[in-house]
Amino acid sequence: MDDGSKCGNSNFYLNTQQFTKNDQEFLIKKLSILGLKARLNKDKIYYRIRFLSSSTSRLKETLKENLIPSMKYKLGYNPVETCSK
């Protein structure tokens, strides 16, 4: 759960830089089966997976019930609010 990041309100990344480009493209195809659209984003000399803005809501909905409270901030949830409910 800790190998992803959020930049701004709508940019979510999976830190897949150590996977091969082919493996990342395979993963992007599998994510599309879940209705999640993503692309490769160049990060220095490596690539990582970036979810398209149009998939942000779907990503949050797909993950929110499965995240441990201490990781919910990665999707923009306030950990104090989510832990107290």
Buried (B, 14 or more C-beta within 10 A) or exposed (E): EEEBEBEEEBBBBBBBBEBEEEEBBEBBEEBEEEEBBBEBBEEEEBBBBBBBEEBBEBBBEBBEEEBEEEBBBBBEBEEEEBEEE
